[in-house]
Amino acid sequence: MQKLLFRTFVVAVVLVAAGIVQAQEYEPTQGDSVVIYTNKFKASEFERAREIMVKGFSGAMEASQQTRRTFWMADEKTGEIIGVSFFKKGHSVDEWHSHEARQGVLEQLAPLRSAPLVMQHYTLIGHHKAGQ
């Protein structure tokens, strides 16, 4: 478990440090909520899960009408798909977690999983942006 925590922390730090966390509409700022979602799927279901993850959750996020930025990363060798979501101040992580559109996507993914979903909640304390 410590290895997983360390790895997901490193993923978040790398995203911030590399300047990947940029958006014209919304750029995360200090104090915003950050949630890292680690998903592990059966090898035989990985491609299907990846499609559901990206399309399904993107649609569910739109339906929730919350402002946020999410990055998806996949490692087919391990069957993992990691989502890193930055929630704009004033938008509730708890509200997202209970949103019916999100629940529908989770139900589609449940039989494809090889391990339970792991969620880690952080607060953005800063980021660095260099070069253009």
NORNORRA-V840076 format. One record per residue. N is the residue number from 1. RES is the residue in one letter. PHI is phi in degrees with one decimal (* if undefined). NEAR is the number of other C-alpha atoms within 8 Angstrom. Layout:
# NORNORRA-V840076
n = [N/N]
res = [RES/RES]
phi = [PHI/PHI]
near = [NEAR/NEAR]
This chain:
# NORNORRA-V840076
n = [1/2/3/4/5/6/7/8/9/10/11/12/13/14/15/16/17/18/19/20/21/22/23/24/25/26/27/28/29/30/31/32/33/34/35/36/37/38/39/40/41/42/43/44/45/46/47/48/49/50/51/52/53/54/55/56/57/58/59/60/61/62/63/64/65/66/67/68/69/70/71/72/73/74/75/76/77/78/79/80/81/82/83/84/85/86/87/88/89/90/91/92/93/94/95/96/97/98/99/100/101/102/103/104/105/106/107/108/109/110/111/112/113/114/115/116/117/118/119/120/121/122/123/124/125/126/127/128/129/130/131/132]
res = [M/Q/K/L/L/F/R/T/F/V/V/A/V/V/L/V/A/A/G/I/V/Q/A/Q/E/Y/E/P/T/Q/G/D/S/V/V/I/Y/T/N/K/F/K/A/S/E/F/E/R/A/R/E/I/M/V/K/G/F/S/G/A/M/E/A/S/Q/Q/T/R/R/T/F/W/M/A/D/E/K/T/G/E/I/I/G/V/S/F/F/K/K/G/H/S/V/D/E/W/H/S/H/E/A/R/Q/G/V/L/E/Q/L/A/P/L/R/S/A/P/L/V/M/Q/H/Y/T/L/I/G/H/H/K/A/G/Q]
phi = [*/-62.6/-63.1/-63.8/-60.0/-63.3/-62.8/-69.5/-64.3/-61.6/-57.7/-63.5/-63.0/-62.8/-58.9/-68.6/-65.2/-78.4/75.7/-71.2/-79.2/-140.8/-155.6/-69.1/-78.0/-147.6/-114.9/-54.0/-129.9/-51.4/97.8/-68.9/-77.8/-130.2/-124.1/-106.5/-108.0/-107.6/-116.5/-127.1/-120.4/-62.3/-55.8/-68.8/-112.6/-59.8/-62.7/-63.2/-62.5/-61.1/-63.4/-63.4/-56.8/-70.5/-72.1/-63.5/-71.1/-61.1/-64.0/-65.5/-64.7/-60.8/-63.1/-74.3/59.2/-98.2/-92.6/-164.0/-127.6/-128.4/-115.8/-110.5/-132.5/-130.3/-130.3/-62.1/-63.1/-99.6/77.8/-97.9/-128.6/-112.2/-113.7/-119.0/-111.5/-106.9/-101.9/-62.1/-49.2/91.6/-109.2/-92.4/-63.6/-61.7/-62.9/-62.9/-64.7/-102.4/-66.0/-63.6/-65.8/-64.3/-59.9/-63.3/-67.8/-60.0/-64.6/-65.4/-80.9/-49.9/-73.2/-91.6/-76.3/-108.9/-155.6/-65.2/-63.7/-114.0/-119.0/-128.4/-111.1/-130.7/-119.1/-68.0/-106.7/156.3/-154.7/-122.0/-130.7/-128.8/67.3/-142.1]
near = [4/5/6/7/8/8/8/10/8/8/8/10/8/8/10/11/10/9/11/7/9/8/7/5/4/10/9/12/10/9/8/12/13/12/11/13/11/12/12/13/13/10/7/5/9/12/7/7/11/10/9/12/11/9/8/10/11/9/8/11/10/8/7/9/6/8/8/9/11/8/7/9/7/9/8/8/5/6/12/12/12/11/11/12/11/12/15/12/7/4/9/7/8/6/8/9/8/8/9/6/9/13/10/8/13/8/8/9/11/7/6/11/11/7/7/7/8/7/8/7/8/7/9/12/7/6/10/8/7/5/3/2]
